[in-house]
Amino acid sequence: HNLTAPLTVVADGAHSPLRRHVMKQSAIETTSYFVGLVLNHKEGTCPLPYPRHGHVVLADPNPVLLYQISSTETRILVDVQAPLPNPEDGSLQKYLLDVVTHQLPVAARPLFEEAAKTQNADV
């Protein structure tokens, strides 16, 4: 079957098999990465303005997502523009601490600093 449309929108991920069939370009350009950390906190002390709700911080240069995943943990996903600073030499940690920390909700800042210094970020 052939299907046609004046506009086709596909949100299937950069490395999707469907994308390879639809796009003419052979190389996939990665423009940013989600860097994930877990903020650990005492039960009942969620560092977000509205516990159990997702939060989007319109940080500069890219957005940050935060959402509570348990009574003692909050996930943070930082959108970091490519090229990704090197996690091995401390460049990613420095970026997170210098660029992102001051843009987060005040209650999340010390937890984020601790996570950035002690965890290996998921990319």
N, CA, C and O atoms as a MOPAC input file, in Angstrom:
PM7 MOZYME 1SCF
protein

 N      0.82400 1    -1.18900 1     0.00000 1
 C      0.00000 1     0.00000 1     0.00000 1
 C      0.86200 1     1.24300 1     0.00000 1
 O      1.93600 1     1.26400 1     0.60000 1
 N      0.39800 1     2.26100 1    -0.66300 1
 C      1.03400 1     3.57400 1    -0.61900 1
 C      0.09800 1     4.54400 1     0.06400 1
 O     -1.08600 1     4.61200 1    -0.26700 1
 N      0.61900 1     5.28800 1     1.00700 1
 C     -0.14300 1     6.32100 1     1.68100 1
 C      0.52100 1     7.65400 1     1.42200 1
 O      1.74800 1     7.75300 1     1.42900 1
 N     -0.27800 1     8.67600 1     1.19600 1
 C      0.26600 1    10.01700 1     0.99700 1
 C     -0.47600 1    10.98700 1     1.90800 1
 O     -1.62600 1    10.76600 1     2.28700 1
 N      0.21100 1    12.05300 1     2.23800 1
 C     -0.37500 1    13.09800 1     3.06300 1
 C      0.40000 1    14.38100 1     2.83100 1
 O      1.58500 1    14.33400 1     2.49900 1
 N     -0.24800 1    15.53500 1     3.00100 1
 C      0.47900 1    16.79400 1     2.81300 1
 C      1.54000 1    17.01100 1     3.90100 1
 O      2.52200 1    17.72100 1     3.68400 1
 N      1.33200 1    16.39500 1     5.07100 1
 C      2.28700 1    16.52300 1     6.16200 1
 C      2.27500 1    15.23200 1     6.96100 1
 O      1.21500 1    14.72200 1     7.32400 1
 N      3.45600 1    14.71500 1     7.23000 1
 C      3.57400 1    13.52800 1     8.06400 1
 C      4.44400 1    13.86500 1     9.25800 1
 O      5.56400 1    14.34900 1     9.09800 1
 N      3.93500 1    13.61000 1    10.45600 1
 C      4.68100 1    13.85100 1    11.68000 1
 C      4.91400 1    12.50800 1    12.33900 1
 O      3.97000 1    11.76400 1    12.60600 1
 N      6.18600 1    12.19800 1    12.60400 1
 C      6.54200 1    10.94300 1    13.24500 1
 C      7.38200 1    11.26600 1    14.47300 1
 O      8.37700 1    11.98600 1    14.38200 1
 N      6.98100 1    10.73400 1    15.60900 1
 C      7.73300 1    10.91700 1    16.84500 1
 C      8.11500 1     9.53200 1    17.34000 1
 O      7.51000 1     9.00000 1    18.27000 1
 N      9.12300 1     8.96000 1    16.70700 1
 C      9.47800 1     7.57000 1    16.98600 1
 C     10.92700 1     7.42700 1    17.43300 1
 O     11.42700 1     6.30700 1    17.54000 1
 N     11.61000 1     8.53300 1    17.69500 1
 C     12.98300 1     8.47000 1    18.17600 1
 C     14.00200 1     8.53900 1    17.05600 1
 O     13.73800 1     8.12700 1    15.92700 1
 N     15.16000 1     9.06000 1    17.38400 1
 C     16.21200 1     9.27900 1    16.39700 1
 C     16.74800 1     7.98700 1    15.79600 1
 O     17.19000 1     7.98200 1    14.64800 1
 N     16.71800 1     6.90500 1    16.54200 1
 C     17.29700 1     5.64900 1    16.05900 1
 C     16.23000 1     4.63700 1    15.67100 1
 O     16.48600 1     3.43300 1    15.66400 1
 N     15.05400 1     5.11300 1    15.35300 1
 C     13.93200 1     4.27000 1    14.97700 1
 C     14.15300 1     3.62700 1    13.60400 1
 O     14.66200 1     4.28500 1    12.69700 1
 N     13.77800 1     2.35400 1    13.43600 1
 C     13.84400 1     1.72900 1    12.11300 1
 C     12.92200 1     2.43900 1    11.12000 1
 O     13.24800 1     2.53700 1     9.93700 1
 N     11.78800 1     2.92900 1    11.58500 1
 C     10.86600 1     3.65700 1    10.71500 1
 C     11.52800 1     4.91100 1    10.16800 1
 O     11.36700 1     5.23000 1     8.99000 1
 N     12.25600 1     5.61200 1    10.98800 1
 C     12.92100 1     6.84800 1    10.55600 1
 C     13.89900 1     6.56200 1     9.41300 1
 O     13.99500 1     7.33600 1     8.46100 1
 N     14.61500 1     5.45400 1     9.51700 1
 C     15.59200 1     5.12100 1     8.46600 1
 C     14.91700 1     4.89600 1     7.11600 1
 O     15.50900 1     5.17400 1     6.07400 1
 N     13.67900 1     4.39400 1     7.12800 1
 C     12.95600 1     4.16900 1     5.87900 1
 C     12.36100 1     5.44800 1     5.31700 1
 O     12.20600 1     5.58900 1     4.10400 1
 N     12.02700 1     6.38200 1     6.20200 1
 C     11.35000 1     7.60100 1     5.77900 1
 C     12.34100 1     8.70500 1     5.40300 1
 O     12.11000 1     9.44500 1     4.44600 1
 N     13.42100 1     8.81600 1     6.13700 1
 C     14.38200 1     9.89200 1     5.91900 1
 C     15.35600 1     9.53000 1     4.80100 1
 O     15.75300 1     8.37400 1     4.65600 1
 N     15.72800 1    10.52500 1     4.02300 1
 C     16.69000 1    10.29300 1     2.94500 1
 C     18.12400 1    10.36000 1     3.44300 1
 O     19.01200 1     9.73400 1     2.86300 1
 N     18.35800 1    11.11400 1     4.51500 1
 C     19.71900 1    11.23200 1     5.01800 1
 C     20.13200 1     9.92200 1     5.69300 1
 O     19.33200 1     9.29500 1     6.38700 1
 N     21.36000 1     9.52200 1     5.48900 1
 C     21.82000 1     8.26400 1     6.06200 1
 C     22.32900 1     8.44800 1     7.48700 1
 O     22.19200 1     7.54400 1     8.31100 1
 N     22.91000 1     9.59700 1     7.78600 1
 C     23.44000 1     9.82900 1     9.12400 1
 C     22.37500 1    10.47400 1    10.01000 1
 O     21.63900 1    11.35900 1     9.57300 1
 N     22.30600 1    10.02800 1    11.23400 1
 C     21.38300 1    10.60700 1    12.19500 1
 C     22.17100 1    11.58100 1    13.04900 1
 O     23.18300 1    11.22000 1    13.64900 1
 N     21.70100 1    12.81300 1    13.10000 1
 C     22.38500 1    13.83900 1    13.88400 1
 C     21.74300 1    13.92300 1    15.26900 1
 O     20.54300 1    14.17000 1    15.38400 1
 N     22.52300 1    13.72400 1    16.29700 1
 C     22.05000 1    13.87500 1    17.66400 1
 C     22.31800 1    15.31000 1    18.08400 1
 O     23.46500 1    15.75600 1    18.10000 1
 N     21.25400 1    16.03300 1    18.42400 1
 C     21.40500 1    17.44400 1    18.77000 1
 C     21.47900 1    17.68100 1    20.27500 1
 O     21.96200 1    18.72400 1    20.71600 1
 N     21.00100 1    16.71300 1    21.06700 1
 C     21.09500 1    16.85200 1    22.51700 1
 C     20.93800 1    15.49100 1    23.18300 1
 O     20.54100 1    14.51400 1    22.54800 1
 N     21.25400 1    15.44400 1    24.45900 1
 C     21.18600 1    14.21300 1    25.24300 1
 C     20.42600 1    14.48800 1    26.53000 1
 O     20.55100 1    15.56900 1    27.10700 1
 N     19.64000 1    13.51700 1    26.98500 1
 C     19.06200 1    13.60100 1    28.32200 1
 C     20.05300 1    12.97300 1    29.28600 1
 O     20.46300 1    11.82500 1    29.11300 1
 N     20.42800 1    13.72500 1    30.28900 1
 C     21.32300 1    13.25500 1    31.33500 1
 C     20.47800 1    13.08200 1    32.59000 1
 O     19.86600 1    14.03800 1    33.06700 1
 N     20.44200 1    11.85700 1    33.12900 1
 C     19.57000 1    11.56200 1    34.25100 1
 C     20.31300 1    11.31800 1    35.55100 1
 O     21.35500 1    10.66200 1    35.58000 1
 N     19.75800 1    11.85700 1    36.62500 1
 C     20.24000 1    11.64000 1    37.98300 1
 C     19.03500 1    11.39200 1    38.88500 1
 O     17.89900 1    11.68200 1    38.51000 1
 N     19.29000 1    10.86000 1    40.06100 1
 C     18.23900 1    10.67200 1    41.05800 1
 C     18.57400 1    11.52500 1    42.27100 1
 O     19.65800 1    11.41700 1    42.84500 1
 N     17.62600 1    12.37700 1    42.65200 1
 C     17.78800 1    13.19700 1    43.84100 1
 C     17.23400 1    12.40400 1    45.01600 1
 O     16.05300 1    12.05900 1    45.03100 1
 N     18.07400 1    12.11600 1    45.99300 1
 C     17.65900 1    11.36700 1    47.18200 1
 C     17.28000 1    12.34700 1    48.28600 1
 O     18.01500 1    13.29200 1    48.57400 1
 N     16.11900 1    12.11000 1    48.90200 1
 C     15.64100 1    13.00300 1    49.95800 1
 C     14.89300 1    12.20000 1    51.01000 1
 O     14.49600 1    11.06000 1    50.76800 1
 N     14.70500 1    12.79600 1    52.16500 1
 C     13.97500 1    12.12800 1    53.23700 1
 C     12.50600 1    12.00300 1    52.85000 1
 O     11.96500 1    12.84300 1    52.13100 1
 N     11.87900 1    10.95500 1    53.33300 1
 C     10.46400 1    10.74800 1    53.07100 1
 C      9.67000 1    11.96700 1    53.53800 1
 O      9.87800 1    12.48500 1    54.63500 1
 N      8.75700 1    12.40800 1    52.67700 1
 C      7.92200 1    13.56200 1    53.00600 1
 C      8.56900 1    14.90900 1    52.74900 1
 O      7.99000 1    15.94400 1    53.08100 1
 N      9.78000 1    14.91700 1    52.15400 1
 C     10.46700 1    16.18900 1    51.88900 1
 C     10.81300 1    16.33100 1    50.41500 1
 O     11.93500 1    16.70800 1    50.07600 1
 N      9.87300 1    16.03500 1    49.54300 1
 C     10.11300 1    16.16000 1    48.10100 1
 C     10.55900 1    17.58200 1    47.77400 1
 O      9.94600 1    18.53900 1    48.24600 1
 N     11.62800 1    17.73900 1    46.96700 1
 C     12.17100 1    19.06600 1    46.68400 1
 C     11.43900 1    19.83100 1    45.57600 1
 O     11.95000 1    20.82500 1    45.06100 1
 N     10.25500 1    19.36900 1    45.21600 1
 C      9.50600 1    20.01100 1    44.13700 1
 C      8.35600 1    20.83800 1    44.71000 1
 O      7.82400 1    20.50600 1    45.76900 1
 N      7.96900 1    21.90800 1    44.02200 1
 C      6.85600 1    22.72800 1    44.51200 1
 C      5.55200 1    21.93300 1    44.67500 1
 O      4.77300 1    22.19400 1    45.59200 1
 N      5.32100 1    20.96400 1    43.78000 1
 C      4.11200 1    20.14600 1    43.83200 1
 C      4.52200 1    18.68100 1    43.80800 1
 O      4.71300 1    18.11700 1    42.73000 1
 N      4.66100 1    18.05000 1    44.97500 1
 C      5.04900 1    16.63600 1    45.01700 1
 C      4.08900 1    15.77000 1    44.18800 1
 O      2.90800 1    16.08300 1    44.03700 1
 N      4.63800 1    14.67400 1    43.65900 1
 C      3.89600 1    13.70800 1    42.84900 1
 C      3.38500 1    14.30100 1    41.53600 1
 O      2.46600 1    13.75000 1    40.93000 1
 N      3.96100 1    15.40600 1    41.09400 1
 C      3.63400 1    16.00900 1    39.79800 1
 C      4.94200 1    16.24300 1    39.03600 1
 O      5.98300 1    16.51000 1    39.63800 1
 N      4.87400 1    16.14200 1    37.73200 1
 C      6.03500 1    16.44500 1    36.90700 1
 C      6.26100 1    17.94900 1    36.82800 1
 O      5.31500 1    18.73400 1    36.89900 1
 N      7.50800 1    18.33800 1    36.68200 1
 C      7.87100 1    19.75100 1    36.58000 1
 C      8.80800 1    19.93800 1    35.39200 1
 O      9.71000 1    19.12900 1    35.17400 1
 N      8.59700 1    20.98900 1    34.63500 1
 C      9.48900 1    21.36500 1    33.54700 1
 C     10.10500 1    22.71100 1    33.91800 1
 O      9.39000 1    23.68600 1    34.14800 1
 N     11.42100 1    22.75500 1    33.97300 1
 C     12.13400 1    24.00700 1    34.22700 1
 C     12.64700 1    24.49400 1    32.88200 1
 O     13.42600 1    23.80700 1    32.22000 1
 N     12.21400 1    25.66600 1    32.48500 1
 C     12.66100 1    26.22500 1    31.20600 1
 C     14.00400 1    26.90700 1    31.42500 1
 O     14.11900 1    28.13200 1    31.46400 1
 N     15.00900 1    26.05700 1    31.56400 1
 C     16.36200 1    26.52400 1    31.84700 1
 C     17.03700 1    26.98600 1    30.55500 1
 O     16.59100 1    26.67700 1    29.45000 1
 N     18.10600 1    27.72400 1    30.72900 1
 C     18.90000 1    28.19500 1    29.59900 1
 C     20.20000 1    27.39200 1    29.58700 1
 O     20.93700 1    27.47300 1    30.56900 1
 N     20.52700 1    26.64000 1    28.57100 1
 C     19.96800 1    26.72200 1    27.24000 1
 C     18.85600 1    25.71600 1    26.93700 1
 O     18.17600 1    25.87200 1    25.92300 1
 N     18.64200 1    24.70600 1    27.75700 1
 C     17.65700 1    23.66500 1    27.44200 1
 C     16.81100 1    23.32600 1    28.65900 1
 O     17.19300 1    23.64700 1    29.78500 1
 N     15.65500 1    22.67500 1    28.44700 1
 C     14.77100 1    22.35400 1    29.57000 1
 C     15.28700 1    21.23400 1    30.47000 1
 O     16.14800 1    20.44100 1    30.09100 1
 N     14.72300 1    21.20500 1    31.67500 1
 C     15.02300 1    20.18200 1    32.67200 1
 C     13.68700 1    19.60900 1    33.14000 1
 O     12.75300 1    20.36000 1    33.42000 1
 N     13.59500 1    18.28300 1    33.22500 1
 C     12.39300 1    17.62400 1    33.72700 1
 C     12.67600 1    17.04900 1    35.10200 1
 O     13.74100 1    16.47400 1    35.33000 1
 N     11.73100 1    17.20000 1    36.02100 1
 C     11.84800 1    16.62200 1    37.35900 1
 C     10.51600 1    15.96900 1    37.70700 1
 O      9.45400 1    16.53500 1    37.44600 1
 N     10.57500 1    14.77700 1    38.29600 1
 C      9.36000 1    14.12100 1    38.75500 1
 C      9.71800 1    13.12500 1    39.84800 1
 O     10.74800 1    12.45300 1    39.79500 1
 N      8.84600 1    13.04900 1    40.83000 1
 C      9.04700 1    12.17000 1    41.97800 1
 C      8.82100 1    10.72600 1    41.54300 1
 O      7.81400 1    10.42100 1    40.90500 1
 N      9.76400 1     9.82700 1    41.88800 1
 C      9.62100 1     8.41700 1    41.51800 1
 C      9.36400 1     7.52100 1    42.72300 1
 O      9.01300 1     6.35200 1    42.55900 1
 N      9.53400 1     8.05000 1    43.92100 1
 C      9.20100 1     7.31900 1    45.14000 1
 C      9.09300 1     8.34800 1    46.26700 1
 O      9.28100 1     9.54400 1    46.04300 1
 N      8.79600 1     7.88600 1    47.45400 1
 C      8.67500 1     8.82500 1    48.57500 1
 C     10.01900 1     9.41500 1    48.97700 1
 O     10.07100 1    10.39500 1    49.72100 1
 N     11.12400 1     8.81200 1    48.48200 1
 C     12.46500 1     9.29800 1    48.85200 1
 C     13.35200 1     9.62200 1    47.64300 1
 O     14.53400 1     9.92300 1    47.80700 1
 N     12.78800 1     9.56100 1    46.43200 1
 C     13.60000 1     9.80700 1    45.23700 1
 C     12.84200 1    10.65100 1    44.21300 1
 O     11.63900 1    10.49000 1    44.00800 1
 N     13.58500 1    11.54900 1    43.58200 1
 C     13.06000 1    12.38200 1    42.50400 1
 C     14.01100 1    12.27100 1    41.32800 1
 O     15.21700 1    12.46600 1    41.48000 1
 N     13.48400 1    11.96300 1    40.17700 1
 C     14.29100 1    11.84000 1    38.95200 1
 C     14.43600 1    13.21300 1    38.32100 1
 O     13.48300 1    13.99000 1    38.27100 1
 N     15.64200 1    13.50300 1    37.83900 1
 C     15.87800 1    14.73300 1    37.09400 1
 C     16.52400 1    14.35700 1    35.76600 1
 O     17.48400 1    13.58800 1    35.72200 1
 N     15.98500 1    14.90700 1    34.69200 1
 C     16.51900 1    14.70400 1    33.35000 1
 C     16.89600 1    16.06700 1    32.79300 1
 O     16.03900 1    16.93300 1    32.61900 1
 N     18.17000 1    16.25100 1    32.51500 1
 C     18.69100 1    17.51700 1    32.00700 1
 C     18.97700 1    17.33600 1    30.52100 1
 O     19.72000 1    16.43500 1    30.13100 1
 N     18.38700 1    18.19000 1    29.69700 1
 C     18.65000 1    18.16300 1    28.26700 1
 C     19.95400 1    18.92300 1    28.02800 1
 O     20.02100 1    20.13500 1    28.23700 1
 N     20.99200 1    18.20200 1    27.58800 1
 C     22.31400 1    18.79800 1    27.36800 1
 C     22.59700 1    18.79700 1    25.87300 1
 O     22.53500 1    17.75400 1    25.22300 1
 N     22.90600 1    19.96100 1    25.33700 1
 C     23.17500 1    20.09100 1    23.90500 1
 C     24.42000 1    19.31400 1    23.50600 1
 O     25.38400 1    19.22200 1    24.26600 1
 N     24.38200 1    18.75000 1    22.28500 1
 C     25.55200 1    18.08800 1    21.72300 1
 C     26.56400 1    19.15600 1    21.31300 1
 O     26.17300 1    20.25900 1    20.93300 1
 N     27.83100 1    18.85000 1    21.38200 1
 C     28.41800 1    17.59900 1    21.84000 1
 C     28.34700 1    17.48500 1    23.36500 1
 O     28.49600 1    18.47800 1    24.07800 1
 N     28.12400 1    16.28600 1    23.84500 1
 C     27.99900 1    16.03800 1    25.27400 1
 C     29.34500 1    16.24600 1    25.95900 1
 O     30.34700 1    15.67000 1    25.53500 1
 N     29.38200 1    17.06800 1    27.01900 1
 C     30.63300 1    17.19300 1    27.77000 1
 C     31.06300 1    15.81000 1    28.28400 1
 O     30.22200 1    14.97900 1    28.62400 1
 N     32.34800 1    15.58100 1    28.33600 1
 C     32.89500 1    14.26800 1    28.67200 1
 C     32.64500 1    13.91200 1    30.14500 1
 O     33.12600 1    14.61000 1    31.03800 1
 N     31.88700 1    12.81800 1    30.40700 1
 C     31.67200 1    12.41300 1    31.79300 1
 C     32.94200 1    11.88600 1    32.45700 1
 O     33.07500 1    11.94200 1    33.68000 1
 N     33.87500 1    11.37400 1    31.65400 1
 C     35.09100 1    10.74000 1    32.18700 1
 C     36.07700 1    11.74200 1    32.78600 1
 O     36.75500 1    11.43300 1    33.76600 1
 N     36.16100 1    12.94100 1    32.20300 1
 C     37.15100 1    13.90800 1    32.68300 1
 C     36.55600 1    14.98900 1    33.59400 1
 O     37.23200 1    15.95400 1    33.95000 1
 N     35.27700 1    14.81000 1    33.96700 1
 C     34.64200 1    15.76300 1    34.86600 1
 C     33.94400 1    16.92000 1    34.17700 1
 O     33.34300 1    17.76000 1    34.84600 1
 N     34.01100 1    16.98200 1    32.84900 1
 C     33.39800 1    18.09300 1    32.11800 1
 C     31.87700 1    18.09600 1    32.25800 1
 O     31.26900 1    19.15900 1    32.38600 1
 N     31.25800 1    16.90700 1    32.23300 1
 C     29.79900 1    16.83400 1    32.37700 1
 C     29.39000 1    17.27400 1    33.77900 1
 O     28.43900 1    18.04000 1    33.93100 1
 N     30.08700 1    16.80400 1    34.79300 1
 C     29.79200 1    17.20000 1    36.16700 1
 C     29.91600 1    18.72200 1    36.31900 1
 O     29.05500 1    19.35500 1    36.93000 1
 N     30.97200 1    19.30100 1    35.77200 1
 C     31.18200 1    20.75600 1    35.83800 1
 C     30.04400 1    21.49000 1    35.14100 1
 O     29.55200 1    22.49600 1    35.65300 1
 N     29.62200 1    21.00000 1    33.98500 1
 C     28.50800 1    21.62000 1    33.25500 1
 C     27.23900 1    21.59700 1    34.11300 1
 O     26.56000 1    22.61400 1    34.25400 1
 N     26.92900 1    20.43900 1    34.68200 1
 C     25.72000 1    20.32200 1    35.49700 1
 C     25.76700 1    21.27600 1    36.68800 1
 O     24.78400 1    21.95600 1    36.98400 1
 N     26.89600 1    21.32500 1    37.36100 1
 C     27.02500 1    22.17100 1    38.55000 1
 C     27.02600 1    23.66000 1    38.19900 1
 O     26.37900 1    24.45700 1    38.87900 1
 N     27.74800 1    24.03600 1    37.14400 1
 C     27.90300 1    25.45000 1    36.80000 1
 C     26.72200 1    26.03600 1    36.03000 1
 O     26.36400 1    27.19600 1    36.23400 1
 N     26.11400 1    25.24000 1    35.14600 1
 C     25.07300 1    25.76400 1    34.25300 1
 C     23.66500 1    25.47800 1    34.76600 1
 O     22.77400 1    26.31500 1    34.62000 1
 N     23.45400 1    24.32200 1    35.35700 1
 C     22.09100 1    23.89000 1    35.67600 1
 C     21.67000 1    24.22600 1    37.10700 1
 O     20.55000 1    24.68900 1    37.32300 1
 N     22.53800 1    24.00200 1    38.07600 1
 C     22.15400 1    24.07600 1    39.49000 1
 C     21.37200 1    25.32900 1    39.84400 1
 O     20.30400 1    25.23500 1    40.44900 1
 N     21.87500 1    26.49200 1    39.48400 1
 C     21.24900 1    27.75200 1    39.90200 1
 C     19.89000 1    28.01100 1    39.25600 1
 O     19.19000 1    28.94400 1    39.64900 1
 N     19.50700 1    27.19300 1    38.26700 1
 C     18.22600 1    27.37300 1    37.58300 1
 C     17.13100 1    26.45300 1    38.12900 1
 O     15.98100 1    26.53800 1    37.69900 1
 N     17.47700 1    25.58600 1    39.06100 1
 C     16.52900 1    24.62900 1    39.62200 1
 C     15.76200 1    25.24900 1    40.78800 1
 O     16.18400 1    26.26500 1    41.34000 1
 N     14.62400 1    24.63100 1    41.16700 1
 C     13.94700 1    25.08600 1    42.38900 1
 C     14.92600 1    25.04900 1    43.55800 1
 O     15.73900 1    24.13100 1    43.66300 1
 N     14.84600 1    26.03900 1    44.42900 1
 C     15.80900 1    26.19900 1    45.52700 1
 C     15.94900 1    24.91700 1    46.35400 1
 O     17.06500 1    24.53600 1    46.70500 1
 N     14.84900 1    24.25500 1    46.66700 1
 C     14.90800 1    23.04600 1    47.49800 1
 C     15.62000 1    21.89400 1    46.79500 1
 O     16.12600 1    20.99200 1    47.46300 1
 N     15.66900 1    21.90200 1    45.47800 1
 C     16.31300 1    20.82300 1    44.72200 1
 C     17.81600 1    21.04000 1    44.55900 1
 O     18.54500 1    20.08400 1    44.29600 1
 N     18.28500 1    22.25300 1    44.70700 1
 C     19.69100 1    22.57000 1    44.41500 1
 C     20.70300 1    21.75200 1    45.21300 1
 O     21.58900 1    21.15500 1    44.60200 1
 N     20.62200 1    21.69100 1    46.54500 1
 C     21.63900 1    20.90900 1    47.26400 1
 C     21.56900 1    19.41800 1    46.93700 1
 O     22.59800 1    18.74300 1    46.90800 1
 N     20.36800 1    18.90300 1    46.69300 1
 C     20.22100 1    17.48400 1    46.32800 1
 C     20.81700 1    17.22200 1    44.95200 1
 O     21.44000 1    16.18600 1    44.72000 1
 N     20.61800 1    18.17800 1    44.03700 1
 C     21.18500 1    18.05400 1    42.69900 1
 C     22.70500 1    18.11500 1    42.74900 1
 O     23.38000 1    17.33200 1    42.08000 1
 N     23.24500 1    19.03300 1    43.53000 1
 C     24.70500 1    19.13500 1    43.66600 1
 C     25.28000 1    17.81900 1    44.19000 1
 O     26.28800 1    17.33100 1    43.67800 1
 N     24.63900 1    17.24900 1    45.20700 1
 C     25.09700 1    15.97800 1    45.77000 1
 C     25.02800 1    14.86700 1    44.72300 1
 O     25.96700 1    14.08200 1    44.59200 1
 N     23.93200 1    14.79700 1    43.98500 1
 C     23.77800 1    13.76400 1    42.96000 1
 C     24.82200 1    13.93200 1    41.85100 1
 O     25.42300 1    12.95400 1    41.40500 1
 N     25.03500 1    15.17600 1    41.40900 1
 C     26.00100 1    15.42700 1    40.33500 1
 C     27.42300 1    15.06200 1    40.76000 1
 O     28.23200 1    14.63600 1    39.93600 1
 N     27.72000 1    15.22800 1    42.03000 1
 C     29.07100 1    14.92600 1    42.52900 1
 C     29.28600 1    13.45000 1    42.83200 1
 O     30.42200 1    12.97700 1    42.79400 1
 N     28.21900 1    12.71000 1    43.13200 1
 C     28.38700 1    11.34100 1    43.60000 1
 C     27.86600 1    10.25300 1    42.66600 1
 O     28.23800 1     9.08900 1    42.81700 1
 N     27.02400 1    10.60100 1    41.71700 1
 C     26.43200 1     9.59400 1    40.83900 1
 C     27.05600 1     9.63500 1    39.45000 1
 O     27.51500 1    10.68000 1    38.98900 1
 N     27.06500 1     8.49200 1    38.80200 1
 C     27.39700 1     8.44600 1    37.37600 1
 C     26.10600 1     8.71800 1    36.63200 1
 O     25.15700 1     7.93800 1    36.71000 1
 N     26.07300 1     9.82000 1    35.91400 1
 C     24.84500 1    10.22300 1    35.22000 1
 C     24.48700 1     9.19200 1    34.15000 1
 O     25.35800 1     8.67000 1    33.45400 1
 N     23.18500 1     8.91000 1    34.03400 1
 C     22.67400 1     8.08700 1    32.94800 1
 C     22.51700 1     8.97800 1    31.73700 1
 O     21.87700 1    10.02500 1    31.82200 1
 N     23.08700 1     8.58700 1    30.61300 1
 C     22.96100 1     9.38400 1    29.37800 1
 C     22.20600 1     8.55000 1    28.35900 1
 O     21.97500 1     9.00500 1    27.23900 1

